[in-house]
């Protein structure tokens, strides 16, 4: 920018000072001007990046609340995440999978404030060597954290206390570093929330056509069980329970070629169900009354452990091992008093599952991959 100056002599002994300035035109060449605006949503190939600060309002209590405000993303009360109507396959934290199919624990409990960006990964494949080779219509979400929340411990505690000793308590503690990640969760409630439902997909992953899910449809089924016929409204409105859950998840990266991922949780729950009926019958001169008092108690204790080891042999070969152990004990008892006559039912059953899977992947070229999978399932 060119500036012209003019110098003039001014007499300060006068009461009024007048000074006339005449502006002169001057032409000059304007240099390049760059206008850069940050986009809230950016799309590159199969990845959509969303800056969370453009959509968050500070009222989000967990990850699910935050994701629910992003365009095209919906999260229901159970923590299930869908993108344009399709449920996601994984929920990652800085590119790492802490919960496998049990991501609902993360969406319902982890705080939203550390999340700086959300990545939607289309055509997702958990095996990097199968990327762009296998046909995949799966979708995953990657939560990218603000740098100030990395490599430090943080968490939250929420407690609710109501009448008649009704309560809900949740505590989270986590640390997401570059090499190691930790997530600890403790929860208890007696307001009807089913904690086991959040981790069912960890114990028994849903079956699909993906190679890593080979054998997921092989399972045993109970021949007998004591369950009530519940009314058609929200299950939490007619469930009296006392649930406890303790979960520990971690990811260790001793070196760039080895990743170890342990998952451990313990769950206890006691659910009571009551039903009282009085039926009056008056037809064709026949009159009688039926009374029914029904009480059912379901107790369960579940211990689950999972250990994943992924080893990169070289740029074209990987070896993956996954060991899953689950043990459950269930005690059910029912008492039906029909017109004064009592009928008692008691059922005790246990379940033990050992599941071992081994994968070897060798990428031959850009169009061919050799994939060998072996799996041993022992369930009683």
N, C-alpha and C positions, 0 to 999 in steps of 0.2 A: 504494500500500500504506500503510495507517494504522499508526502506531507509537505506543503509549502508554508514558509514562515514569512512574517512581515514585521519589521521593527519600526516603531514610531516614538517620537519624543513627546511626553505628556507633562504639562505644567500643573503641579499639584496645589498651587496657591490660588487657583480659581475655585469658586464655590460649585460651579457646574462643569463637569467634564464631559465632552462629547467626543466620541471616536467612531468613525465610520469604517467598516470593514467590507470589502467587496470580494466575494468568493469567485475564484477563477476556475474554469473547467480544466480538467486534466484527465487524459485517457491513459489507461494502463491495462495490462493483461491479467486476468484473474486466474490464479493457480487452481489445480484440481481440488474439488471439495468432495470428501467422503462422508456419506451418511450411513451409519451402521446402527441397525435396530436389532435387539435380541428377540428371537422368535420363541414364543412359548412352546410351540410344537415343531419338531424338525424330523423329517423322514429321510432315511438313507437306506436304500436297498430293502432288506428285510427287517430293519430296526426303526422303530418310532420312538423318539426321545421327547419327553414331556418335562418341562421345568415346573416343579410343584408349587413354587411361590406365586405363580400366576393363577392358581386355582384354589389354594388353601386359604382359609380365613382364621386359622388359629384355634378353631373349635374342635379339631379332629382329636379324638382320644386314642385312636389306634390306626394301624396301617389300613384296615378295611374302610374306615371313615374317609381317609385321604383318597384312596383309590376310587371310592364311590363318587367323588367329585370330578374325576377326570372324564373327558368325553369318550363315550363308547364303552366304558367300564362300569360294571354293576357288581355289588357285593351284597349277598343276602344275610339274614340274621345268623345263619350257621357258619358264616365266613367263607362261603364258596364264591370264587371270583370268576366272572365271565366277561369276555370281550366280544362285543357284538353278538351276544347270545351263546358263545362257545366257551366252555369252561377251560381255564388255563391248565397246563400240564405241570408247571413248576413255578415256585416263587423263590427267586434267588436274592441273595444279599451280596452286593459287590461281586457278582458272577459266581458265587458259591451256593450250593444247595444244602441247606441245613436240615430240612424236614422232609425231603422226598415228597411222597404223596400226602403227607400230613401237614401241608402248608397252612391249613386253617388255624392251627395253633398260633402261627406267626401273624396272620391277618387279623386275628381277634385280640391279640395281647401286646404285640410290639408297638411302642409309641411311634407317632408319625413325625415328630419334630426333627429327628436326625436326617430325614430323607430329603435330599436335594434334587434328585432327578429320578424319573421312572422310565425304564426302557421296556417297550413291548417288542418281544422277539418273535417274529413270524417264521413259519417253516422251521420250527425249533427241533433240534436233535441233540440229546444229551451226550452222544458220542461224536466228538469233533471230527473224527475220520469219516463219518457217514454224511457230513454236511455236504449239500449239493449233489449227493449221490442217491440216497434213499428219498423217496417221495414222502414228505411230511407235511401234514396240515395242522400240526400242533402249535400251540402258542404258549409262551412263557413270559413272565414279568421279572425284570431285574431291578432291584432297589439300590440306587447309588447313594451313598451316604455323604454328608458334608464332611470335609476333611477334619474339622475340629472334633468330630465324634468318633474318629478312628483311633484305635490303639489306646482307648481309655475305657474305664468301666462306667456304665450308666444304666439306668433302669427306672422303674416306677412301681408304686404300690397303690392299689385302690381297695377300699373297704366300704361295704354297705351293711348297715344294721337296721332291721325293721322290728315290727311288733312280733311277739311270741318267739323271740330268739332267732328269727329268720336273718340270714347273713350271707354275704359273698365276699371273699377275700382273694385278691390276686397280687402276686409279686413277681417282677421280672428283673433279671440282672443279665447284662450282656456286654461283650467286648468284641469288636470287630477289627482285628489287625490285618496286616498284609499276609502274614504267614499263618497265624492262628485266629480262630473265631470261636466264641463261646456264647451259649445262650442257656440260661437257667430259668425255670418257671415253677412256681408253686401256686396251687389254687385249691380252694375249698368253697363249697356252697351247699345250702339246703333249700334252694328256691326253685329246684326243678331243672337246672341246667345240666345237660348230659356231657360230662367232660370226655368220656370215652369216644363219643361220636367224632370228636376232633382228630383222634388218632387211629380210628379204624382203618384208614387208608394206609397207615404205616404198617399195621399188622398184616392186612390183606389188601395189597394194591389191586386196583381195578385192572381188568384185562383189556388189552388192545393189540393191534397188529404190530406194535413196535418190537424189535428184536429183544430188548432187555426185559420184556414182559412175558417171555416164553414160559409157560407153565402156570401163569397166574390163575387160570380157570380150574386148576386141580386143587380141590379142597374137600374136606369132610363136612358133613351136615349133621346137625342134631336130629335124632329120631324123636326125642321128647323134650318138651320145654313147658314151663308154667308161665304164661303171659296173660295179662288181662285183656278183655275187649274194651278198649278205651273209647270215650266219646270222640266225636269228630272235631272238636276244637283244639286249640293250642295245647300240646302235651304238657307244657310247663304249668298249665292251669290246674291240672289234676294229678301232678306227680309230687310226692313227698319223699325227698331223698336226703342223703348226706354223702356228698361226693368229695374225694380228695385226689389230687394229682400232683406228682413231682416228676419233673422232666429235666434232663441234661443233654444238651447237644453241643458238639464241638467239631471243629475241622482243624487238622494239623497238617502242615506242609514242611516236613523236615528238610526237603530240598525241592528243586524245581521239577523233578521227575516223579516225586512220590507224594500222594495225598492220602491221609487216614481220617476217616469220619466215623466216630462212635455216636450212637444214640441210645439213651437209656431212659425208661420211664416206669413209674409205679402208679397204679390206679386202684382205688377202693371206692365202692359205692354201695349204698343200701337204699333200696327204693321200696316204699310202702304204697299199697293201693287199697282203697276201701270202696265198697259199693253196697248200698242198702236199698232194697226194693220192697214195695208193698203193692200187690196186685189183687184187686177185687173183681170177681167174675160173677155175673148175673145173667143167665141165659136159659131159656126153656124151663124155668122153674128150678134151675140148679144155682145155688149160691154158695160160694166159698171164697176164702182169702188165702193167698200165698204170701209168706214173708221170707225174705232172703237177706242174710247178712254175710258179706263176703270180704275176707281179708287176705291179702297176698303180700309176701315179703320176698324180694329178690336181693341177694347179696353176691357181690363179685369182687375178686381180688386178682389183678392182672399185673404181671411183670413182663416187660418187653425189652429186648436189647438187639441192636443192629450194628454191625461193623463193616464198613466199606473201605476197601483198599484199592486205589487206582495207581498203577505204575506205568509210566511212559518209557518203553524200551528205547525208542528213537522217534524221529519225526513221523514215521509211517507205521509204528507198531505200539499197541497199548495192551495191557493186561489188567483186568478188573476182577476183583473178588468181592462177593457180598454174602455175609453170614447173618441170618435172622433167627432169633430165638424168642419164643413166646410161651408163657405158661399162665394158665388161668384156672381159678377155682370158683365154682358157682354153687350157691346154696339157696334153694327155693323152698318156700313153705306156704301152704294155702289152707284156709279154714272156711268152709262153707256151711253155714247154719240155715237149713231150709225147713221151714215150719217146725223149728225146734230140734231138728235132727242134725247132728254135726258130722261133716265129712272132712277128714284131714288128708292132705297130700304133702309129701316131702320128696324132694328131688335134689340129689347131690351129683354133680358132674364136673369133670376136669378136662382140660385141654392142654396138650403139649405139642409145640411145633418147632422143628428144626429145619431150616431152609438154607441150602448152600448153592450159590450160583457162581460160575466162573466164565468169563468172557475173554476171548483173544481176538483182536482186530488187527488186520494187516491191509493197509491201503496199497493195492498193486499199482494203480494209476488213477487218473482223474475220473475214470468211469467204472473201475472195478475195485471191490473190497472183499477180502476173505474174512468172514466172521464165524468163529467157532464158539458155541455156547453149550455149556453143560450145567445141569441143575439136578440137585437131589433134595427131595421133600420127604420128610418123615413126620407124620402127624398122628397123634393118638387122641 
